[in-house]
Amino acid sequence: MTEVTDLKSIIRDTAIIEEEVPGYPGFVVKVSYPGRQALLKIRKAATTQKLNRKTGQVEDELDDEKFLKKFVEAVIKGWSGLKLSYMQELALVDIEGLDPDSEIKFSVDNAIVLMESSPVFDTWITELSTDFENFTKPK
């Protein structure tokens, strides 16, 4: 058996899992574990410094929109099986005249809209992607 002398040589930057969204058969999302360094990088990229005129101090201000975009790009790597009928349960939508069984294709923009519009999906993705154990289970 080979001995490991350098821990950096075995550390992976990321791991991707595919999980079905509970309660939505066939709606499978590819989710990446961002890791501590990636989350710090995302937060830093979405933070600007602004002068607080009352205190005269420079303060960090998080741009929520920028953070969400960067988080989605890092975490949601694709999906399949998102039907229009599921959207009726996930967000306020108007699908009148559309086929409820038609699928919504994955794009980063669609993922951002879903995260913004669906507290259920947002919570599920956030919890799934930041729970380390989800990415260390034997396959």
C-alpha positions in Angstrom: 0.0 0.0 0.0 1.3 3.5 -0.9 2.0 5.9 1.9 0.6 9.4 1.6 3.1 12.1 2.6 1.4 15.1 1.1 -2.2 15.6 1.9 -2.7 18.1 -1.0 -2.1 15.2 -3.4 -5.4 13.5 -2.4 -7.7 16.5 -1.8 -10.3 17.1 -4.5 -11.6 20.5 -5.3 -15.2 19.3 -5.9 -17.6 16.4 -6.1 -20.8 16.2 -8.0 -23.9 14.1 -7.1 -27.2 13.6 -8.8 -30.2 13.8 -6.6 -34.0 13.6 -7.2 -35.9 16.5 -5.8 -38.1 15.0 -3.0 -41.7 14.9 -4.1 -41.0 15.5 -7.8 -40.4 12.1 -9.5 -37.9 12.3 -12.3 -36.7 15.8 -11.4 -33.0 15.1 -11.0 -30.5 17.8 -10.2 -26.7 17.6 -10.6 -25.3 19.3 -7.5 -21.7 20.2 -6.8 -20.1 20.5 -3.4 -18.6 24.0 -3.4 -16.2 23.6 -0.4 -15.1 26.2 2.0 -12.6 27.9 -0.4 -15.1 28.2 -3.2 -17.8 29.6 -0.9 -15.3 32.2 0.3 -14.4 33.1 -3.2 -18.1 33.5 -4.2 -18.7 35.7 -1.2 -15.7 37.8 -1.9 -16.7 38.3 -5.6 -20.2 39.4 -4.5 -19.0 41.8 -1.8 -18.2 45.4 -2.3 -16.9 48.0 0.1 -19.0 51.1 0.7 -18.5 54.1 2.9 -21.0 54.4 5.7 -21.6 58.2 5.7 -22.9 58.1 9.3 -20.0 56.3 10.8 -17.3 57.3 8.3 -16.2 53.6 8.2 -15.8 51.4 5.1 -18.2 48.5 5.4 -18.6 45.3 3.3 -21.9 45.0 1.5 -23.0 41.7 0.0 -24.7 42.0 -3.4 -27.4 39.3 -3.0 -28.1 39.1 -6.7 -24.4 38.6 -7.6 -24.0 36.1 -4.8 -26.9 34.0 -6.0 -25.6 34.0 -9.6 -22.2 32.9 -8.5 -23.6 30.3 -6.1 -25.8 28.8 -8.8 -23.0 28.7 -11.3 -20.8 26.8 -8.7 -23.4 24.5 -7.3 -26.1 23.6 -9.9 -24.5 21.7 -12.8 -27.6 20.6 -14.6 -31.0 19.0 -14.3 -33.5 16.9 -16.1 -37.2 16.1 -15.6 -38.4 19.6 -14.4 -42.0 19.6 -15.7 -44.2 22.6 -16.0 -46.7 20.8 -13.7 -44.0 20.8 -11.0 -43.5 24.5 -11.3 -47.1 25.0 -10.2 -46.1 23.6 -6.8 -42.6 25.3 -6.7 -43.5 28.9 -7.6 -46.3 31.2 -8.7 -46.5 30.5 -12.5 -49.0 30.9 -15.3 -48.9 27.8 -17.5 -52.4 28.2 -19.0 -52.4 26.8 -22.6 -49.0 25.0 -22.1 -48.4 21.3 -21.8 -48.0 20.5 -18.1 -45.8 17.5 -19.0 -43.3 19.5 -21.1 -39.9 19.9 -19.5 -38.0 23.1 -18.7 -34.4 22.8 -20.0 -31.6 23.6 -17.7 -29.7 26.8 -18.0 -27.9 28.9 -15.4 -30.6 31.7 -16.0 -33.4 29.2 -15.4 -31.7 27.9 -12.3 -31.3 31.4 -10.9 -35.0 32.1 -11.6 -36.0 28.9 -9.9 -33.8 29.7 -6.9 -35.3 33.2 -6.6 -38.9 32.1 -7.1 -39.1 28.9 -5.1 -38.2 28.9 -1.4 -38.6 25.1 -1.3 -36.0 24.6 -4.1 -33.7 27.2 -2.7 -33.7 25.6 0.7 -33.2 22.1 -0.7 -30.3 23.1 -2.9 -28.6 25.1 -0.2 -28.9 22.3 2.4 -27.9 19.6 0.0 -24.9 21.4 -1.4 -23.5 22.5 1.9 -23.9 19.1 3.7 -20.5 17.5 3.3 -21.9 14.0 4.1 -24.0 14.1 0.9 -20.7 14.0 -1.1 -18.8 11.4 0.9 -21.4 8.5 0.8 -20.0 5.4 -0.9 -21.6 4.9 -4.4 
